[in-house]
């Protein structure tokens, strides 16, 4: 997602469904208490999880 991929593109790369990708993203957003995907990506960058 940080690379600008859609949920379907991520799903294709991981050989899973779009719904699975969306569910995982929502679970991560919830657990990190972020408001949305953009906030999650900012958080991941600031923590050095993505380049």
Rosetta silent file (secondary structure, phi, psi, omega in degrees, C-alpha in Angstrom):
SEQUENCE: XXXXXXXXXXXXXXXXXXXXXXXXXXXXXXXXXXXXXXXXXXXXXXXXXXX
SCORE:     score description
SCORE:     0.000 S_00000001
   1 L     0.000  -37.624  178.985    0.000    0.000    0.000 S_00000001
   2 L   -64.765  -20.579  177.963    2.861    2.361    0.759 S_00000001
   3 L   -89.120    3.245  178.206    3.973    1.759   -2.842 S_00000001
   4 L    87.115   14.717  179.781    0.596    2.963   -4.119 S_00000001
   5 L   -79.080  147.586  174.250   -0.829   -0.462   -4.888 S_00000001
   6 L   -77.590  167.301  176.959   -4.546   -1.091   -4.729 S_00000001
   7 H   -59.673  -38.211  179.244   -5.959   -3.778   -2.469 S_00000001
   8 H   -66.121  -39.442  178.936   -6.481   -5.965   -5.543 S_00000001
   9 H   -66.095  -40.253  176.563   -2.861   -5.526   -6.640 S_00000001
  10 H   -63.422  -45.158  179.591   -1.618   -6.445   -3.152 S_00000001
  11 H   -59.222  -42.546  179.042   -3.922   -9.477   -3.137 S_00000001
  12 H   -62.572  -41.501  179.699   -2.592  -10.609   -6.504 S_00000001
  13 H   -66.742  -32.319 -177.281    1.015  -10.339   -5.285 S_00000001
  14 H   -96.940    2.682 -179.566    0.199  -12.310   -2.122 S_00000001
  15 L    55.433   47.750  178.349   -2.035  -14.869   -3.878 S_00000001
  16 L  -138.459 -175.898 -178.196   -4.994  -14.037   -1.646 S_00000001
  17 L   -91.470  158.476  176.703   -8.311  -12.232   -1.989 S_00000001
  18 H   -59.406  -41.065 -179.073   -8.932   -8.495   -2.022 S_00000001
  19 H   -62.139  -38.340  178.144  -11.239   -8.936    0.981 S_00000001
  20 H   -63.299  -44.341  178.562   -8.443  -10.612    2.986 S_00000001
  21 H   -60.913  -45.919 -179.223   -6.114   -7.679    2.287 S_00000001
  22 H   -63.843  -38.823  178.618   -8.811   -5.199    3.315 S_00000001
  23 H   -65.206  -45.418  178.282   -9.553   -7.135    6.511 S_00000001
  24 H   -61.736  -42.463  179.113   -5.885   -7.255    7.499 S_00000001
  25 H   -61.416  -45.368  179.200   -5.509   -3.532    6.792 S_00000001
  26 H   -63.179  -39.432  178.015   -8.550   -2.703    8.941 S_00000001
  27 H   -64.022  -40.723  179.009   -7.248   -4.905   11.768 S_00000001
  28 H   -66.709  -43.273  177.871   -3.850   -3.185   11.668 S_00000001
  29 H   -58.991  -44.087  179.994   -5.493    0.262   11.613 S_00000001
  30 H   -64.203  -46.820 -177.313   -7.601   -0.705   14.607 S_00000001
  31 H   -68.090  -30.015  178.890   -4.718   -2.181   16.614 S_00000001
  32 H   -92.138   -2.557  179.651   -2.459    0.827   15.983 S_00000001
  33 L    59.741   33.943  175.065   -5.360    3.227   16.660 S_00000001
  34 L   -85.274  160.094 -178.006   -4.791    5.055   13.380 S_00000001
  35 L   -86.433  -30.359 -176.256   -7.705    6.847   11.707 S_00000001
  36 L  -161.698 -178.315 -177.272   -7.159    5.657    8.137 S_00000001
  37 H   -63.901  -39.393  179.720   -4.715    4.100    5.677 S_00000001
  38 H   -60.862  -43.672  178.126   -2.837    7.372    5.119 S_00000001
  39 H   -64.821  -38.242  178.439   -2.190    7.716    8.857 S_00000001
  40 H   -63.140  -42.965  179.316   -1.102    4.072    8.989 S_00000001
  41 H   -66.196  -42.267  175.889    1.411    4.615    6.182 S_00000001
  42 H   -57.884  -43.276  178.957    2.781    7.771    7.867 S_00000001
  43 H   -61.833  -46.671 -178.954    3.176    5.750   11.075 S_00000001
  44 H   -62.125  -40.578  178.303    4.948    2.902    9.256 S_00000001
  45 H   -65.673  -45.460 -177.991    7.363    5.323    7.578 S_00000001
  46 H   -65.540  -26.402  179.033    8.125    7.160   10.830 S_00000001
  47 L   -91.449    0.190  178.802    8.851    3.843   12.550 S_00000001
  48 L    76.214   19.419 -178.964   11.130    2.700    9.740 S_00000001
  49 L   -80.929  -23.287  174.728    8.856   -0.172    8.741 S_00000001
  50 L  -136.649  155.759 -177.180    8.792    0.974    5.092 S_00000001
  51 L   -97.196    0.000    0.000   11.231    3.036    3.066 S_00000001
